Amino acid sequence: MNSSADRKLNKCDICNILLAEKPPSGVCSACFDYDQELFDRVKKSLKYGERVTAEDLAQRTGVDSKHIKRWTRLGRLSGDH
């Protein structure tokens, strides 16, 4: 039996607001558009077939590597871009 004490609270990966459930994107609805802007910046900086680390992409784009790693984990960024 799950009680409210057993529930794990989640945080938005951008603003850290507490969420009852973690959305698939990892961000709250208020941060969704901003997250998409960051993602687009990273995606546009990639060249087809390029192999690059999250840290290299972060340095190149100014986007925190934690977001790049999250998008990779979610399958939004892969070696097949």
C-alpha positions as CSV (number, residue, x, y, z in Angstrom):
1,M,0.0,0.0,0.0
2,N,1.4,3.4,-1.0
3,S,1.0,6.2,1.4
4,S,1.7,9.8,0.7
5,A,4.8,9.4,2.8
6,D,6.1,6.8,0.3
7,R,5.8,9.1,-2.7
8,K,9.0,10.6,-4.1
9,L,8.9,14.2,-5.1
10,N,10.6,15.2,-8.3
11,K,12.2,18.5,-9.4
12,C,12.1,20.3,-12.7
13,D,15.6,19.9,-14.2
14,I,15.7,23.7,-14.9
15,C,14.0,25.6,-12.2
16,N,13.9,22.9,-9.5
17,I,10.2,23.4,-8.7
18,L,8.8,20.4,-6.9
19,L,6.6,18.2,-9.0
20,A,4.3,15.3,-7.9
21,E,5.3,13.5,-11.1
22,K,8.2,13.9,-13.3
23,P,7.2,14.8,-16.9
24,P,8.8,12.7,-19.7
25,S,10.8,15.8,-20.7
26,G,12.2,16.3,-17.2
27,V,11.0,19.9,-17.0
28,C,7.9,21.6,-15.8
29,S,5.4,23.2,-18.2
30,A,6.7,26.7,-17.4
31,C,10.3,25.7,-18.5
32,F,9.3,23.6,-21.5
33,D,9.7,26.3,-24.2
34,Y,13.1,27.4,-22.7
35,D,14.3,23.8,-22.6
36,Q,13.3,23.5,-26.3
37,E,15.3,26.6,-27.1
38,L,18.4,25.2,-25.4
39,F,17.9,21.9,-27.2
40,D,17.5,23.6,-30.6
41,R,20.8,25.5,-30.0
42,V,22.6,22.3,-29.2
43,K,21.1,20.4,-32.1
44,K,22.0,23.1,-34.6
45,S,25.6,23.1,-33.5
46,L,26.0,19.4,-34.3
47,K,27.3,18.2,-37.6
48,Y,26.1,14.9,-39.1
49,G,28.2,12.0,-37.8
50,E,30.2,14.2,-35.4
51,R,31.3,12.5,-32.2
52,V,31.5,15.0,-29.4
53,T,31.2,14.9,-25.6
54,A,28.5,16.6,-23.6
55,E,31.2,18.9,-22.1
56,D,32.5,19.9,-25.6
57,L,28.9,20.7,-26.7
58,A,28.3,22.7,-23.5
59,Q,31.4,24.7,-24.1
60,R,30.5,25.3,-27.7
61,T,26.9,26.3,-27.1
62,G,26.8,27.7,-23.6
63,V,24.2,25.1,-22.6
64,D,24.9,23.3,-19.3
65,S,26.1,19.7,-19.9
66,K,23.5,18.3,-17.5
67,H,20.8,19.2,-20.0
68,I,22.8,17.7,-22.9
69,K,23.2,14.5,-20.8
70,R,19.4,14.5,-20.0
71,W,18.5,14.8,-23.7
72,T,20.9,12.0,-24.5
73,R,19.4,9.8,-21.8
74,L,15.9,10.6,-23.1
75,G,17.0,9.7,-26.6
76,R,16.6,13.1,-28.1
77,L,20.3,13.4,-28.9
78,S,22.2,10.4,-30.3
79,G,25.0,9.5,-32.7
80,D,22.4,9.4,-35.5
81,H,21.7,13.1,-35.7
